[in-house]
Amino acid sequence: MFRAGFPSHTFLRLPLLQLLLLLVQAVGRGLGRASPTGGPLEDVVIERYHIPRTCPREVQMGDFVRYHYNGTFEDGKKFDSSYDRSTLVAIVVGVGRLITGMDRGLMGMCVNERRRLIVPPHLGYGSIGVAGLIPPDATLYFDVVLLDVWNKADTVQVSTLHHPAHCPRMVQDSDFVRYHYNGTLLDGTAFDTSYSRGGTYDTYVGSGWLIKGMDQGLLGMCPGERRKIIIPPFLAYGEKGYGTVIPPQASLVFHVLLIDVHNPKDTIQLETLELPPGCVRRAVAGDFMRYHYNGSLMDGTLFDSSYSRNHTYNTYVGQGYIIPGMDQGLQGACMGERRRITIPPHLAYGENGTGDKIPGSAVLIFDVHIIDFHNPGDPVEIKILSPPPETCNETAKPGDFVRYHYNCSLLDGTKLFSSHDYGDPQEATLGANKVIEGLDTGLQGMCVGERRQLVVPPHLAHGESGARGVPGSAVLLFEVELVSREEGLPTGYLFVWHEDPPVNLFEGLDLNKDGEVPLEEFSAFIKAQVSEGKGRLMPGQDAEKTIADMFQNQDRNQDGKITMEELKLKSDEDQERVHEEL
C-alpha cells in the first residue's frame, strides 16, 4: 500500500479549470448583489457554517488545496459542481489561478470546514461573464468544503502519541521494521489499515521500499511507540495518487504503532537485570543448564513462559539444541543471574516465525533466570566453611562409619531436605553406596567438627530423572557438618580383631565344652570381645544382625551349630581360596 514510485511534479488538470481558471479582470463594477448597507458588495461575503474543533493549519497564499464545491446563482440555479464530476478541485491558492473571490474566500480555511461564499461580479467574471454559462454581472454563490491543504515547503509532521518507558533502540536507515497502521486522508477518510489483514506491515526503512514521507516519519521510533505522521503529497503519491483509494495531490495521515525493529547486522543484546554476589563460574558451551524464562515480542506481547508450566527449561548450551541467539545469550551467565536477551529474527525464527505466536521477522526478548548449570565432567565442588575446633589427625575415608548433619537445597535457594528436621544426624558408611556419590565424595577427608559446602552436579546426585522432591538434572547444594567418625572394616569383614585372635578359637567359643557352638554361645563370645576391646564389629549396623550373619557364615551345613571342622577365620578362607586359584 505504501510503496514508492509515483512522481509528483505536475498539477492535476480538471475540466473545471475551463470555467474557474479564467482569470478575468472585471470590467466595470456591475450592480451585483447589494451589501448590507444597500449598495453593491465590495468584497466576498464568507459564512463559516461548519468549523471543525481542531484546526492545526489554515489556508494561506501559495498553499495547494483540494476541495469540493457547489456553485449557484442567487436564485439557487446550479451552474457547476465538483460533486457532479466526482472529482475534487486541486489547485494552488493566491497565485492567480482562481477567480479573485474564490482566492479570497478560501483564505484561513481549515480542513473539513464548510463555507458559503458570496462572490460579487467584480471578483468573479465581471461584466463579461462566461458565454453560455455565467451571465454578465452575476453574483456567484459557492458552498465549499476543504479536504486538504499543503505547501511545497512542508515537511513530514510527526507527533508522538505514546512513548514507551523503555526504548532498547530507535529506528534507523536500513533497519527492518514491523508496524501496524491506520491510513487516512487529511479529512479523516480511511484508505487502508494493517489491522484488517491480521498482520503487521513488514519492510526496510530508507531503502526505497516505502514512500519517502513514511521513510522519514518512522526514523527515531521506539518499539511500542505510537505516532501520528502527516505526509504531504510530494513525499507520498503525488499528482497521480494510488489506485482508487488515494486521490491525486493527497496529504496522508498515518497512525503508526511500531511493533519491533532490527537490522540484519544486529547481534544479540544482553542486559544484566540481577547479578548474584560470589559468581565463581560462568556458563560455557557444553554446559547443561536449567533456567526459567518469559518470552515476549518487542511490543510486550508474551508468547511463552516456563513459569506457566511450573518447570525449568533444561538444555545443553552452545551445541545447537536451542535457537542460535539463545545459545549465545546464555553463555557467560552466572548461577542465579537474571538477564534480558534480545534476539534479532535471523538468530531466532527468521522470516517465517513459528507456530501462531511468533510471527515472521519477529525480534524476541527473553527475561531469563539461571537456576543452575553443570558440565558432565564436573567434580564435586568443596568449600570449607569452618575448620574443626581441635587438631585433626584422622579424616573420614571409605569404609568409615560417619554421623553428620546436613542441609540440602537447590542452587536458587529452594530447600529440599535437612537432617535437623529429624533431630538426629544422618548415618552412613562411606563407600558403601548408601548415599549419592557426590555427597559420599564430599564427606571423605573431613575431620569431626568440620563444616563444608558441597556443590554436587546431577551426574553425581540424582541424574536426569531426579528423585522424590528433587527435579531432574538438578545441581544440589549441601552444607554438611561431621558429627562423629568410626573407623570402618576392610571390605568383606563383619568383625576384626584388635590383636591376634586366641590360639584355640573354638575352645573359646564352646562355652559349655560340648563340642558344638550354637548362636547363643557364639553371640556371647563376640560381644565379650567387643566389650573387652579385643575386637570390633562393623560400625553402623545392628550388632545382633551382624553377629547372626557371622554365625550363618560359619554354620556351613546350616544345622544351627558350629563344629570345629566348620570354624574358619576369614583370613584362612582367603588364603585357601588363593591356593585353589593357583
N, C-alpha and C positions, 0 to 999 in steps of 0.2 A: 504494500500500500504506500510505503514511503520511500520508494526507490527514486533516485535522482535520474536526470536525463532529459528534462524539458527546459529549453531556453526561455527566457522571459525578457525580451528586448523590445518588442513592439506592442502597441496598444491594440486592443480588440476593436474592430470596426463593426458598428451596428447600423441597421437601416435608419434608426432614429437620427443619426447624425445629419442626414439629408435635411432633417427638419430643424433640430436644435443646434446643430453646429454651424449654422449660418449666422455668423456674427453680423448683424445688420445695424448700422448706425441709424438710430431713429431720426426720421425726417419730420420735424415739427413735433410738437408735444402731443397733439391729438387731445381729445377731451377725456377718453377713458372713463374709469370709474371715479366717482367723487371721493375725496378724502373725508374724514370725519368733520372737517370744518366746512364741507360743502364744495370745495374745489377739487380739481383732478389730483390723483395720487402722485406724490412726489417721489416715493420710494416703494420698495417691496414691503408688503404687509406680511408679517410672519405670525402664524398661530401655532404654538407648540402644544398640540393636544395629547401627546403621549411622550413623557420624558422618563427614560429608564432610571432606576435607582442609583446605579453606578455609571459613571462616565469617565473612564480612565483617559480618554482623549477626545478633543473636539476638532472638527474640521477647520483647517487653516488654508490660506492661499498656497498653492503648489502641491496640495495633497492629492493623492489618487483616491477616488471614491467609487463605490459600487452602490447603486440604489434602484429601487422600484418607484414608479410614479403612475398616476392617472392625471391626464391633462384635460380640462374642460373650459367652456366659456361661462360667462356669467349666468346664462340661462340653464346651465347644467349639461349642455350638449358636449359629449366627449369628442375631442379631436385627435387624441393619441393616448396610448397606454403601453408601458413596457410589459405589463402582465399579459396583454394580448399576444405578444411575441414570445412570452416565457423566457425572456432574456433581460438581464439586468443592464442598466447603463453603467459602463465602466469608463471613467474619464478623469482627467486632471482638472482641478478646480482653480479658478482665479487666473488663468493664463489665456483667456480669450477664446476658449473652445466651446463655451456655453453662452447662451444669451445672458446679458448682464444681470437680469433679475434672478435667474437660477444661480449664477455665481454667488450673488449676494445672499440669496435665500438659504444656501447650503452652509454658509459660514457658521461656525460654532456648533454645528450639529453633532450629536452623539450617535454611536451605533445603536440601532433599534429605536431611535427616536422617530416620531412621526410628526410631520409638519404640514400645515396648509399654507401655501404661498400664493399671494395675490400680486401678480406682476403687471404693472401699468404698461401701456403700449410702448412708451419711450425706452423701457428696459426690456422690452420683448422684441416684437418685429415691426414696431413703429407704424408709420402711415402707409407703408408698402405692403406689409403682411406677407403671406406665402400663398402664391396663386393656387386656388382650388382647395386650400386647407385652412388658412387663417386670414380672415378679412383684415383690411387696414384698420389701424387704431383699435385693435382688440385687446381688452384686458384678459389676461390668462390666469387660470386657477390650477394649481398643482397640489395634489396630495402625494407627499413624498415619505418613504421610509428608508433610512440609511442602514445599509447592511455591512459596510466595510469601509475602512479608511486607513491609508498608509502613505508613507513618503519614501522617496528614494534614499533619503538619509537615514531611514530607520535601520535598526539592528534587531537581532533576536532579543526579545524581552523574556527574562527568566525570573519567576517568583517562586521561592521555596515555601511550600505549604506545610511540610513536616520534615524536620531534620532529626534523624535518629541520634540517640545519646552516644552510641559507639559507631565510629566510622573507621573500619580497618583499612580502607583505601578508597580513592576517588577515581572517577573515570578519566582516562587519558586517551589521546590519539593512539590508534592501533589496538585498543582493548576490545575484547568481545563482551557484549552485554546481553542480559536478558531482562526485558521490562514489559510491564503492562501499560496500556494507554487507552484513553478515550480521546478521539479526534473530532473537533467541531470547527465550523466556520466561525468568524468573529461574531456573528449574530446568534450563535448558540446552536445552529443546525448541525446535528451529528452526521458525520460521514463515515466513520469507521471506529471499531473498538476491538482490542485483542481479547477482551473478556468473553465476547460472544463466540470465540473459536476455542475456548477452553485451554489456551496455551499462551505462553509469553511470546513476544516478538524478539527474535534472537539474531544478532548481527554484529558486524565490526563497526567501530566508530572511527571516523576520519579516514576511511579507505574508499570512499566513493559509493558505498552501498546505500547510503541514506541521502535524503535531500540535505542541502548544506545547512539549513537552519536547524535541523534536528541534530546533525553532527555537532554543531556549536552548542545547542541547548543541553545536550547530555554531558558535556565536559564538566568535571568537578563534582558530579553527583556521587553520593554515598549509597551503598546498598540499604534499602529500606526508606530512602528519601522520596518524598513526593514533590513534584514540581509542576508549575504551570508554565508552558513555553509558548510564546506567541511569535509566529514566524511570518514576516512579510512575504508577498508573492514571489519577489525576485530571488528569495532564498528557499522557495518551495517549488510550486509547479508553474509559476509564471503565467504568461499570456495564453498558454494552451490549456491549463488546468489538467485534470486527470479523470478520464472516463466521464461518467455522468454524475459523479458524486462531488467532485471539486471543480467549481467553475473557473473560468479564466480570471487571472488577477486577484485570486482569493487569498486573504490572510488566513493562516491556520492556527488553531489553538489546540494544544495537546496537554492533557493532564496525565502525567507520567509517574509511575511507581517503579523504581529500579529494584529488581529482584537480586541480581548479582552481577559481578564484573570480574573478569580475569584477563590475563594476557597469555598468549601461547608460550611466552618465555618465562612465565611465572614458575617458581618453585613453591614448596610448601612454606607456610608461615607458622612459626612456633611462638606461643606466648605462655610463659610460666605463670600460673594462677596461684599456686601454693607449692613451696619447696620445703620439705621437712628438714629439720637440722640433722646433721650427722650422716650425710649421704656418703657412704664409703664405696659404693659401687654403682655404676650406671649400665643400663641395658646395652647389649651389643648384639650384632647379628648372630643368630644361632641360639639365643636365649629363648626359653619358653616363658610366656608372660600371661598373667591373669589380670584383667582390667575391666573396669566399668566405664560406660560412655553414654553420653547423649549426643545424637547426631542430628544436625539441623541444616537447613538451607541458609543462604546468606540473609534472607529476609526474616529469619527466625522460625520458619516452619519446621517443626520436629518431624523427622521421618523414621527414627528408630531410637531405641534405648534399651540397654542391657538391664537397667533397673526394673523395667516393666516385666522382665522375665525372672527377676529375682535371682539372677545367675550371672557370674562374670563371663566375659568373652575370653576364651583360652586359646592361645595360638603361639606358633613359633614366629619370631621376629627376624626380618631380613632374609626370608627364604621363599618368598613368593606365595605365601598362603593367604595374604590379605592384599588389598589394593596397594599399589606402589607408594602412594602418598602416606598411607598409614604405616607401611613398613618403614619408611624413612622417619616419620614423625615420632615413632615410639622409641627409636634408638636414642641413647643418651639420657633416657629418663631414669629417675631415682625411684626406689620403692616408696610409696606413699605420696608421690608427686601428683599434683593436678596441673594439667596443661591443656591449652587450646591449640588444636591443629587445624589449620585452614588449608584445604587441598583443592588445587585447580582441577578442572574436568579431565585434562589429559593425564593426570595422575590418580584419577578416580574412575568414573564410569563413562567418560568420554562423551561423544556426541549422541549416543543412543540412550544413555541413562540406564536404569534397571528397574524392573517392576513398575508399579503405578505410583510410587512415592518419590523416586529420584528421576527428575526429567533429564532430557539430554542437555549436555553442556552446562551442568549444574556444578557450582562451587559448593563443596561440603565443609561443614565446620563440626569438629568433634571436640567436645569437652570430656577429657579423659582423666580417670583416677586410677593410677597404677597401684594395684593391690600387692602383687609380688611378681618376681621372675627368678628364674634359675637356669642353669645350664646342666645338661645331662652329665657333664663331667665335674660338677661342683662337689667339693667335700663339705663336711660339717664345718661351719664357722664357729670358733670357740673364742669367747671373750671372758676373761676373769673379772668378775665383779668385785669380789673381795677374797683375799688370801685366807688360809686357815689361821685361827688365833694362836696356834702353837707351831713350833718347828715340826715339819713333816718329813719323816724318813721313809715311809712306805706309802705308796699310792695304789689306787684301785687298779686291778688288772683282770684279764679274762679268768673266769673260774671263781673270783671273789664274790662273796655274798654281801650286797650293799643295801643299805636303807637310805632313802633320800626323799626330800620334799621337792615339789616342782609346781610351777605354773606354766600352762601351755596356752598359747594364743596364736592367731593368725598375725601376719605382719601389719595388718591395718588396725591391730589392737583388739580385735574380736576375741573374747575369752572363750576357750574351749573346755579345758579341764584343769583341776588343781587338786593336789593331794591334801591341801589344807581344808578342802570341803569335807573330807572324810576323817579328819583329826589325826590319823596315823600316817607315818611316812610310807612311801611305796617301797616294796622289797623286790629284789631281782638278783639273779646270779648272772654276772657278766659273761657274755659269750655263749649263753645257753639259748639264744633266740627267744627270750621271754619278753623283750621289749623291742621297739623298732630299731633298726640298725643304726640310725643316726644318733639316737639317744644313748644306745649302748656304747657307741664310739665316744660320744661326748662325756660320758661318766668315767671312762678309763683315764688313768693318770691323775685323778682327783685325790686330794687329801681330805680327811674328815674335817668338817667345818668350813671347807671352801665353798664359795658360791660362783657359779658360771652362767653365762648366757650362751645358748646354743642356737644357731640358725641351721635348720635341718631341711635340705631340699627334698622334694617329693620322692625321688627315687631311693632315698634313704629313710623315707617315712611311710606314707600310705599310698603313694603312687598315683596313677591317673584316675583310679576308681575312688580314691578317698576311703573313708571309713565312717562309722556312725558318728555324726556330728562334725566330720572333717570333709570339706569339699575336695573334689578330685584335683590333683596336681597342685595342692596347696603347700607352700613353704611354711614350716612351723617354727615358732619362736618359743624356746624353753628357758626358764630361769630355774636352775637346779641348785640344791644345797645338799652336800653329802653329810648324812647324819652319823652313819657308822659303817664299818667295813670289817668283814670276817674273811680271813684267807680261805680260799676255796681248796678243793681237792683236785688231784690230777684227773684228767678225762678217764671215765670208766670206773672210778673209785667211789665207793659209798662211805668208806671208813679208812683212815690211815693211822698208823702208829706214830707216836712222837719219839719212840725209841724202838729198839729191836723187840719184836714180839716174843712171848715166852717160848722157851726151848721146846716144851711139850704143850702145845696149844690145846690139844684135845683134852688133856687131863684137866686143864684149867676150865674148859667149857663144861666137862662132865662133872657137874657139881655133886651128884649123888653116887658117882662112881659105878654106874650100872652099864657102862659101855655104850650108852646112847644119849644123845643131846636133843631133847625136844625144844620147841620155840621158847618155852618159859625159861629154861636154863640158858639158852643162847642169849636171850634178851637181857637177863640179869647180869650175865658176864660182860656184855658190851657196855651196858650202862655203867657198870662199875669201872671199866677202863676210862670212860669219858669223865666220870666223876673224879677219878684219881689223877686226871691229866695225862694219862698214858697214851691216849689216842683221841681222835675226834671224828664225828660224823659229818657228812656233807651238810654244810650250813644252809639254812633257809628251807629245809624240808622237815616234814613231820617225822620226829625221831622214831615213833612206833612203826610207821610205814617203811622208813629206811631200813630198820632192823629186820622187819618182816621180809623185805626184798633181799637182804643179805642172807637170811636163813633160807629163803627159797632157792637162791643160787647154789647154796651148799647142799641142800637136800636133793641130791641128784636123781634119786629114784622116786621122789615125791611121796614118801611114805610117812611124812610128818616127824621124822627124826634124822639126825646126822650121825653117821658112824665114822670111825677113824679113817676108814678107806675113802669115804666121801669128802672129808675135810681137806681142802687145799687153799692155800693163800693165793691171791690174785697174781702176785709176783711169780709164784711157782707155775701157775697156769700159763702165764705169758711166756715163761721160759720153755715150757713143754711145747707150746704152740710154735715157737721159733725152731725148735729141733725137728718138729714134724714137717715144717715147711722146708727145712734144709734137706 
